[in-house]
Amino acid sequence: MQFSIFTSVVVVGLAAFVQANPVAVSPRDVGNQLVKDASAVVMELAAVAGDAARQMVQTK
């Protein structure tokens, strides 16, 4: 399930990046943007997991 969410986020991010920069889209730019998007997704998942862990600890 997480993989499909991650994939859709990357695809949406890539589409937005291409639309925002229709003139100069080099593979390096696309790669850099994908890395930024991926790291943002990882940070978001880590924050969600951290919140869930905190709630589990508090409820026990």
Gaussian input, Z-matrix of N, CA and C with variables (Angstrom, degrees):
# hf/3-21g

backbone

0 1
 N
 C     1     B1
 C     2     B2     1     A1
 N     3     B3     2     A2     1     D1
 C     4     B4     3     A3     2     D2
 C     5     B5     4     A4     3     D3
 N     6     B6     5     A5     4     D4
 C     7     B7     6     A6     5     D5
 C     8     B8     7     A7     6     D6
 N     9     B9     8     A8     7     D7
 C    10    B10     9     A9     8     D8
 C    11    B11    10    A10     9     D9
 N    12    B12    11    A11    10    D10
 C    13    B13    12    A12    11    D11
 C    14    B14    13    A13    12    D12
 N    15    B15    14    A14    13    D13
 C    16    B16    15    A15    14    D14
 C    17    B17    16    A16    15    D15
 N    18    B18    17    A17    16    D16
 C    19    B19    18    A18    17    D17
 C    20    B20    19    A19    18    D18
 N    21    B21    20    A20    19    D19
 C    22    B22    21    A21    20    D20
 C    23    B23    22    A22    21    D21
 N    24    B24    23    A23    22    D22
 C    25    B25    24    A24    23    D23
 C    26    B26    25    A25    24    D24
 N    27    B27    26    A26    25    D25
 C    28    B28    27    A27    26    D26
 C    29    B29    28    A28    27    D27
 N    30    B30    29    A29    28    D28
 C    31    B31    30    A30    29    D29
 C    32    B32    31    A31    30    D30
 N    33    B33    32    A32    31    D31
 C    34    B34    33    A33    32    D32
 C    35    B35    34    A34    33    D33
 N    36    B36    35    A35    34    D34
 C    37    B37    36    A36    35    D35
 C    38    B38    37    A37    36    D36
 N    39    B39    38    A38    37    D37
 C    40    B40    39    A39    38    D38
 C    41    B41    40    A40    39    D39
 N    42    B42    41    A41    40    D40
 C    43    B43    42    A42    41    D41
 C    44    B44    43    A43    42    D42
 N    45    B45    44    A44    43    D43
 C    46    B46    45    A45    44    D44
 C    47    B47    46    A46    45    D45
 N    48    B48    47    A47    46    D46
 C    49    B49    48    A48    47    D47
 C    50    B50    49    A49    48    D48
 N    51    B51    50    A50    49    D49
 C    52    B52    51    A51    50    D50
 C    53    B53    52    A52    51    D51
 N    54    B54    53    A53    52    D52
 C    55    B55    54    A54    53    D53
 C    56    B56    55    A55    54    D54
 N    57    B57    56    A56    55    D55
 C    58    B58    57    A57    56    D56
 C    59    B59    58    A58    57    D57
 N    60    B60    59    A59    58    D58
 C    61    B61    60    A60    59    D59
 C    62    B62    61    A61    60    D60
 N    63    B63    62    A62    61    D61
 C    64    B64    63    A63    62    D62
 C    65    B65    64    A64    63    D63
 N    66    B66    65    A65    64    D64
 C    67    B67    66    A66    65    D65
 C    68    B68    67    A67    66    D66
 N    69    B69    68    A68    67    D67
 C    70    B70    69    A69    68    D68
 C    71    B71    70    A70    69    D69
 N    72    B72    71    A71    70    D70
 C    73    B73    72    A72    71    D71
 C    74    B74    73    A73    72    D72
 N    75    B75    74    A74    73    D73
 C    76    B76    75    A75    74    D74
 C    77    B77    76    A76    75    D75
 N    78    B78    77    A77    76    D76
 C    79    B79    78    A78    77    D77
 C    80    B80    79    A79    78    D78
 N    81    B81    80    A80    79    D79
 C    82    B82    81    A81    80    D80
 C    83    B83    82    A82    81    D81
 N    84    B84    83    A83    82    D82
 C    85    B85    84    A84    83    D83
 C    86    B86    85    A85    84    D84
 N    87    B87    86    A86    85    D85
 C    88    B88    87    A87    86    D86
 C    89    B89    88    A88    87    D87
 N    90    B90    89    A89    88    D88
 C    91    B91    90    A90    89    D89
 C    92    B92    91    A91    90    D90
 N    93    B93    92    A92    91    D91
 C    94    B94    93    A93    92    D92
 C    95    B95    94    A94    93    D93
 N    96    B96    95    A95    94    D94
 C    97    B97    96    A96    95    D95
 C    98    B98    97    A97    96    D96
 N    99    B99    98    A98    97    D97
 C   100   B100    99    A99    98    D98
 C   101   B101   100   A100    99    D99
 N   102   B102   101   A101   100   D100
 C   103   B103   102   A102   101   D101
 C   104   B104   103   A103   102   D102
 N   105   B105   104   A104   103   D103
 C   106   B106   105   A105   104   D104
 C   107   B107   106   A106   105   D105
 N   108   B108   107   A107   106   D106
 C   109   B109   108   A108   107   D107
 C   110   B110   109   A109   108   D108
 N   111   B111   110   A110   109   D109
 C   112   B112   111   A111   110   D110
 C   113   B113   112   A112   111   D111
 N   114   B114   113   A113   112   D112
 C   115   B115   114   A114   113   D113
 C   116   B116   115   A115   114   D114
 N   117   B117   116   A116   115   D115
 C   118   B118   117   A117   116   D116
 C   119   B119   118   A118   117   D117
 N   120   B120   119   A119   118   D118
 C   121   B121   120   A120   119   D119
 C   122   B122   121   A121   120   D120
 N   123   B123   122   A122   121   D121
 C   124   B124   123   A123   122   D122
 C   125   B125   124   A124   123   D123
 N   126   B126   125   A125   124   D124
 C   127   B127   126   A126   125   D125
 C   128   B128   127   A127   126   D126
 N   129   B129   128   A128   127   D127
 C   130   B130   129   A129   128   D128
 C   131   B131   130   A130   129   D129
 N   132   B132   131   A131   130   D130
 C   133   B133   132   A132   131   D131
 C   134   B134   133   A133   132   D132
 N   135   B135   134   A134   133   D133
 C   136   B136   135   A135   134   D134
 C   137   B137   136   A136   135   D135
 N   138   B138   137   A137   136   D136
 C   139   B139   138   A138   137   D137
 C   140   B140   139   A139   138   D138
 N   141   B141   140   A140   139   D139
 C   142   B142   141   A141   140   D140
 C   143   B143   142   A142   141   D141
 N   144   B144   143   A143   142   D142
 C   145   B145   144   A144   143   D143
 C   146   B146   145   A145   144   D144
 N   147   B147   146   A146   145   D145
 C   148   B148   147   A147   146   D146
 C   149   B149   148   A148   147   D147
 N   150   B150   149   A149   148   D148
 C   151   B151   150   A150   149   D149
 C   152   B152   151   A151   150   D150
 N   153   B153   152   A152   151   D151
 C   154   B154   153   A153   152   D152
 C   155   B155   154   A154   153   D153
 N   156   B156   155   A155   154   D154
 C   157   B157   156   A156   155   D155
 C   158   B158   157   A157   156   D156
 N   159   B159   158   A158   157   D157
 C   160   B160   159   A159   158   D158
 C   161   B161   160   A160   159   D159
 N   162   B162   161   A161   160   D160
 C   163   B163   162   A162   161   D161
 C   164   B164   163   A163   162   D162
 N   165   B165   164   A164   163   D163
 C   166   B166   165   A165   164   D164
 C   167   B167   166   A166   165   D165
 N   168   B168   167   A167   166   D166
 C   169   B169   168   A168   167   D167
 C   170   B170   169   A169   168   D168
 N   171   B171   170   A170   169   D169
 C   172   B172   171   A171   170   D170
 C   173   B173   172   A172   171   D171
 N   174   B174   173   A173   172   D172
 C   175   B175   174   A174   173   D173
 C   176   B176   175   A175   174   D174
 N   177   B177   176   A176   175   D175
 C   178   B178   177   A177   176   D176
 C   179   B179   178   A178   177   D177

   B1=1.4644
   B2=1.5277
   B3=1.3271
   B4=1.4585
   B5=1.5225
   B6=1.3400
   B7=1.4597
   B8=1.5213
   B9=1.3422
   B10=1.4624
   B11=1.5248
   B12=1.3372
   B13=1.4626
   B14=1.5262
   B15=1.3206
   B16=1.4587
   B17=1.5216
   B18=1.3366
   B19=1.4630
   B20=1.5219
   B21=1.3254
   B22=1.4627
   B23=1.5242
   B24=1.3264
   B25=1.4655
   B26=1.5223
   B27=1.3340
   B28=1.4638
   B29=1.5235
   B30=1.3315
   B31=1.4706
   B32=1.5200
   B33=1.3295
   B34=1.4690
   B35=1.5260
   B36=1.3338
   B37=1.4593
   B38=1.5159
   B39=1.3274
   B40=1.4621
   B41=1.5271
   B42=1.3235
   B43=1.4639
   B44=1.5248
   B45=1.3263
   B46=1.4638
   B47=1.5223
   B48=1.3355
   B49=1.4604
   B50=1.5227
   B51=1.3270
   B52=1.4668
   B53=1.5240
   B54=1.3435
   B55=1.4638
   B56=1.5240
   B57=1.3311
   B58=1.4605
   B59=1.5290
   B60=1.3347
   B61=1.4629
   B62=1.5305
   B63=1.3337
   B64=1.4652
   B65=1.5310
   B66=1.3366
   B67=1.4590
   B68=1.5244
   B69=1.3211
   B70=1.4657
   B71=1.5224
   B72=1.3125
   B73=1.4632
   B74=1.5177
   B75=1.3219
   B76=1.4624
   B77=1.5218
   B78=1.3201
   B79=1.4753
   B80=1.5228
   B81=1.3232
   B82=1.4701
   B83=1.5308
   B84=1.3480
   B85=1.4658
   B86=1.5211
   B87=1.3308
   B88=1.4650
   B89=1.5214
   B90=1.3251
   B91=1.4633
   B92=1.5131
   B93=1.3341
   B94=1.4670
   B95=1.5224
   B96=1.3289
   B97=1.4612
   B98=1.5250
   B99=1.3369
   B100=1.4669
   B101=1.5243
   B102=1.3276
   B103=1.4686
   B104=1.5236
   B105=1.3385
   B106=1.4687
   B107=1.5246
   B108=1.3435
   B109=1.4629
   B110=1.5189
   B111=1.3258
   B112=1.4640
   B113=1.5207
   B114=1.3292
   B115=1.4648
   B116=1.5244
   B117=1.3395
   B118=1.4628
   B119=1.5234
   B120=1.3355
   B121=1.4668
   B122=1.5210
   B123=1.3320
   B124=1.4706
   B125=1.5245
   B126=1.3288
   B127=1.4624
   B128=1.5246
   B129=1.3344
   B130=1.4652
   B131=1.5251
   B132=1.3385
   B133=1.4710
   B134=1.5225
   B135=1.3227
   B136=1.4647
   B137=1.5255
   B138=1.3270
   B139=1.4631
   B140=1.5228
   B141=1.3331
   B142=1.4677
   B143=1.5252
   B144=1.3306
   B145=1.4665
   B146=1.5244
   B147=1.3199
   B148=1.4638
   B149=1.5173
   B150=1.3284
   B151=1.4657
   B152=1.5179
   B153=1.3266
   B154=1.4641
   B155=1.5249
   B156=1.3252
   B157=1.4676
   B158=1.5246
   B159=1.3272
   B160=1.4604
   B161=1.5267
   B162=1.3369
   B163=1.4634
   B164=1.5204
   B165=1.3301
   B166=1.4633
   B167=1.5245
   B168=1.3304
   B169=1.4689
   B170=1.5235
   B171=1.3237
   B172=1.4629
   B173=1.5236
   B174=1.3336
   B175=1.4586
   B176=1.5213
   B177=1.3450
   B178=1.4759
   B179=1.5180
   A1=110.55
   A2=116.49
   A3=119.41
   A4=111.34
   A5=116.05
   A6=119.01
   A7=110.83
   A8=117.15
   A9=119.64
   A10=110.54
   A11=117.15
   A12=119.92
   A13=109.43
   A14=115.68
   A15=120.51
   A16=110.79
   A17=116.26
   A18=120.81
   A19=110.61
   A20=117.17
   A21=119.85
   A22=110.42
   A23=117.61
   A24=120.10
   A25=110.37
   A26=116.84
   A27=120.18
   A28=110.38
   A29=116.84
   A30=120.11
   A31=110.14
   A32=117.14
   A33=120.49
   A34=110.14
   A35=116.30
   A36=119.38
   A37=111.92
   A38=115.87
   A39=120.35
   A40=110.42
   A41=117.11
   A42=120.69
   A43=110.46
   A44=116.89
   A45=120.33
   A46=110.54
   A47=116.40
   A48=120.23
   A49=110.59
   A50=117.05
   A51=120.74
   A52=109.94
   A53=117.06
   A54=119.87
   A55=110.82
   A56=116.78
   A57=120.24
   A58=111.17
   A59=117.14
   A60=121.36
   A61=110.18
   A62=117.39
   A63=118.67
   A64=113.19
   A65=117.48
   A66=120.07
   A67=111.13
   A68=116.21
   A69=120.14
   A70=109.91
   A71=116.22
   A72=120.68
   A73=107.18
   A74=114.90
   A75=119.37
   A76=108.69
   A77=117.11
   A78=119.09
   A79=112.50
   A80=116.68
   A81=119.23
   A82=109.92
   A83=117.08
   A84=119.90
   A85=110.57
   A86=115.81
   A87=119.90
   A88=109.74
   A89=116.90
   A90=120.53
   A91=111.60
   A92=116.46
   A93=119.81
   A94=110.56
   A95=116.55
   A96=119.89
   A97=110.22
   A98=117.05
   A99=119.97
   A100=110.27
   A101=116.83
   A102=119.68
   A103=109.95
   A104=117.01
   A105=119.91
   A106=110.24
   A107=116.54
   A108=120.23
   A109=110.44
   A110=116.58
   A111=120.21
   A112=110.44
   A113=117.16
   A114=118.99
   A115=110.02
   A116=117.55
   A117=120.06
   A118=110.68
   A119=116.39
   A120=120.39
   A121=110.06
   A122=116.63
   A123=120.15
   A124=110.26
   A125=116.91
   A126=119.93
   A127=110.49
   A128=116.48
   A129=120.93
   A130=110.24
   A131=116.85
   A132=120.41
   A133=110.46
   A134=117.42
   A135=120.35
   A136=110.50
   A137=116.81
   A138=120.13
   A139=110.73
   A140=116.37
   A141=120.62
   A142=110.10
   A143=116.61
   A144=120.33
   A145=110.32
   A146=117.17
   A147=120.82
   A148=111.47
   A149=116.86
   A150=120.44
   A151=110.58
   A152=117.03
   A153=120.76
   A154=110.25
   A155=116.73
   A156=120.23
   A157=110.40
   A158=116.88
   A159=120.36
   A160=110.63
   A161=116.39
   A162=119.92
   A163=110.70
   A164=117.65
   A165=120.63
   A166=110.10
   A167=117.05
   A168=120.46
   A169=109.85
   A170=117.03
   A171=120.16
   A172=111.81
   A173=117.97
   A174=119.92
   A175=111.78
   A176=117.86
   A177=119.39
   A178=111.56
   D1=-44.72
   D2=-179.76
   D3=-61.68
   D4=-35.12
   D5=-178.67
   D6=-63.65
   D7=-41.04
   D8=-178.84
   D9=-67.97
   D10=-37.55
   D11=177.00
   D12=-63.91
   D13=-46.65
   D14=-179.73
   D15=-60.10
   D16=-44.54
   D17=-179.08
   D18=-61.89
   D19=-44.75
   D20=-178.70
   D21=-64.97
   D22=-38.79
   D23=178.56
   D24=-63.64
   D25=-42.85
   D26=179.57
   D27=-64.09
   D28=-42.60
   D29=-179.52
   D30=-63.86
   D31=-44.68
   D32=179.21
   D33=-63.74
   D34=-42.74
   D35=178.96
   D36=-63.20
   D37=-40.90
   D38=179.17
   D39=-65.45
   D40=-42.85
   D41=179.26
   D42=-63.01
   D43=-42.91
   D44=178.97
   D45=-64.27
   D46=-39.54
   D47=-179.99
   D48=-64.93
   D49=-42.63
   D50=-179.57
   D51=-65.96
   D52=-39.46
   D53=178.91
   D54=-67.42
   D55=-36.94
   D56=-178.17
   D57=-72.23
   D58=-28.35
   D59=-177.34
   D60=-128.98
   D61=69.33
   D62=-175.07
   D63=-72.83
   D64=-21.16
   D65=-173.73
   D66=-81.16
   D67=-58.37
   D68=-173.49
   D69=-114.10
   D70=88.64
   D71=175.61
   D72=-115.72
   D73=98.95
   D74=177.50
   D75=-96.67
   D76=156.68
   D77=178.08
   D78=-56.12
   D79=-34.49
   D80=179.99
   D81=-65.86
   D82=-43.35
   D83=178.61
   D84=-61.66
   D85=-44.40
   D86=179.86
   D87=-62.06
   D88=-43.02
   D89=178.92
   D90=-62.03
   D91=-44.02
   D92=178.98
   D93=-62.06
   D94=-41.67
   D95=-179.77
   D96=-65.86
   D97=-40.61
   D98=178.53
   D99=-62.41
   D100=-39.81
   D101=178.52
   D102=-63.94
   D103=-42.68
   D104=178.41
   D105=-62.16
   D106=-46.04
   D107=-179.85
   D108=-62.19
   D109=-44.13
   D110=-178.23
   D111=-63.55
   D112=-43.18
   D113=-179.34
   D114=-66.98
   D115=-35.48
   D116=176.86
   D117=-64.27
   D118=-41.05
   D119=178.65
   D120=-64.44
   D121=-42.91
   D122=179.74
   D123=-62.52
   D124=-42.96
   D125=179.18
   D126=-63.03
   D127=-40.64
   D128=179.53
   D129=-63.98
   D130=-45.94
   D131=178.44
   D132=-62.24
   D133=-39.25
   D134=179.08
   D135=-64.79
   D136=-40.05
   D137=178.55
   D138=-64.60
   D139=-43.51
   D140=178.87
   D141=-63.17
   D142=-44.54
   D143=179.60
   D144=-63.90
   D145=-39.70
   D146=178.49
   D147=-63.53
   D148=-43.11
   D149=177.74
   D150=-62.93
   D151=-43.17
   D152=180.00
   D153=-62.91
   D154=-42.60
   D155=179.68
   D156=-63.92
   D157=-41.25
   D158=179.42
   D159=-62.89
   D160=-42.98
   D161=179.47
   D162=-64.40
   D163=-39.64
   D164=179.24
   D165=-63.44
   D166=-40.85
   D167=-179.86
   D168=-66.56
   D169=-40.00
   D170=-177.78
   D171=-69.32
   D172=-34.30
   D173=-176.21
   D174=-75.89
   D175=-21.52
   D176=-178.00
   D177=-72.84

